C-alpha cells in the first residue's frame, strides 16, 4: 500500500480504539476508555476504527466526520491490516480478543475487508476525495 508519510507535528492519539474501548448506549458513542496507550503520534492510528469497528457505510461516515485526507486514510488502512494479521498470535493467550476479531474487526474477515483491492481513486465531487 503506497501512502504518504505523516506530515506535521505528532498529535495526541489514543492508539487502542477497538470495540472494547468504546462504550455505546442508545446507538451513540458515550465514552472512550483504556488510555494506557495514549501518546503522541500519527493521527492515522486513531482512524483504524474505520475498519475494525465500522462496516462500509459507517466507514464512509467516519471518514467524512473526521475529514481524513488520503495519506492518513491509507496509513490507517495499513495499520488496520497489521492489526488483522497479528490477531492469530493471541489464539491461545487471549481467545476472547481473537473472537472479537473474528466478528469483523480483525481476523480473516477483517483482513479481507482491509486488503481487498480498491478501485482506482477517481476523485469524487465532495472535497476532492476519492469516490470509493
C-alpha positions in Angstrom: 0.0 0.0 0.0 1.7 3.2 -1.1 0.8 6.0 1.2 2.3 9.3 2.1 4.3 9.9 5.2 2.7 11.5 8.2 3.1 15.3 7.9 3.3 17.8 10.6 3.8 17.5 14.3 2.6 14.4 16.1 -0.8 14.7 17.6 -2.4 13.2 20.8 -3.7 9.7 19.9 -5.5 7.0 21.9 -3.9 4.1 19.9 -6.4 1.5 21.0 -9.8 2.4 19.6 -11.1 -1.1 19.5 -14.7 -2.1 20.3 -13.9 -2.9 24.0 -12.6 0.6 24.4 -15.7 2.2 23.0 -18.8 2.4 25.3 -22.0 2.7 23.3 -25.5 3.4 24.5 -28.7 4.1 22.6 -26.8 3.8 19.3 -24.4 6.6 20.3 -20.8 6.7 21.5 -20.9 7.5 25.2 -17.3 7.2 26.3 -13.9 6.1 25.3 -11.9 4.1 27.9 -8.5 2.4 28.2 -6.0 5.2 27.8 -3.0 3.0 28.6 -1.5 3.5 25.1 -2.2 7.2 24.8 0.6 9.3 23.5 1.7 11.5 20.6 2.0 10.1 17.1 0.5 9.7 13.6 -3.2 10.6 13.6 -3.8 7.6 11.3 -3.6 5.4 14.4 -7.0 6.7 15.5 -8.6 6.2 12.1 -8.2 2.4 12.3 -11.8 2.1 13.7 -12.9 2.7 10.1 -12.1 -1.0 9.6 -12.2 -2.7 12.9 -15.4 -1.1 14.2 -17.5 0.0 11.2 -18.8 -1.6 8.0 -18.6 0.1 4.6 -21.4 2.7 5.3 -20.1 3.6 8.8 -16.6 3.8 7.4 -17.6 6.5 4.9 -19.4 8.5 7.6 -16.4 8.2 10.0 -14.0 9.4 7.3 -16.2 12.4 6.5 -16.8 13.3 10.1 -13.0 13.3 10.7 -12.2 15.0 7.4 -9.4 12.4 6.8 -7.1 13.1 4.0 -6.0 10.4 1.5 -2.5 9.9 3.0 -3.8 9.5 6.6 -6.6 7.2 5.3 -4.1 4.9 3.6 -1.8 4.8 6.5 -4.7 3.9 8.8 -5.7 1.1 6.4 -2.1 -0.2 6.7 -2.3 -0.1 10.5 -5.7 -1.9 10.4 -4.2 -4.6 8.1 -1.2 -5.0 10.5 -3.6 -5.5 13.4 -5.7 -8.0 11.5 -2.5 -10.0 10.7 -1.3 -10.3 14.3 -4.6 -11.4 15.8 -3.9 -15.2 15.3 -0.9 -14.7 17.6 -3.3 -14.4 20.5 -5.3 -17.6 19.8 -4.1 -19.4 22.9 -3.2 -16.5 25.2 -6.3 -14.3 24.6 -9.0 -16.2 22.8 -11.7 -13.5 23.7 -9.6 -11.0 21.7 -9.4 -13.3 18.8 -13.1 -13.9 18.9 -13.7 -10.2 18.8 -11.6 -10.0 15.7 -13.4 -12.9 14.0 -16.6 -10.9 14.2 -15.5 -8.4 11.6 -12.8 -6.3 13.2 -9.6 -8.3 12.6 -9.0 -11.9 11.8 -9.9 -13.4 8.4 -12.9 -11.3 7.7 -11.2 -8.1 8.8 -8.1 -8.9 6.7 -10.3 -9.4 3.7 -12.1 -6.1 4.3 -8.8 -4.2 4.6 -6.7 -6.0 2.0 -9.2 -6.3 -0.9 -8.2 -4.3 -4.0 -9.7 -0.9 -4.1 -10.9 0.8 -7.3 -8.8 3.5 -8.8 -9.2 6.6 -6.7 -11.3 8.6 -9.0 -12.0 12.0 -7.5 -15.5 12.5 -6.2 -17.2 15.8 -6.0 -17.1 16.1 -2.2 -13.8 17.8 -1.1 -11.8 16.2 -3.9 -11.7 12.9 -2.1 -11.5 9.5 -3.9 -15.0 8.3 -4.6 -14.7 4.8 -3.0 
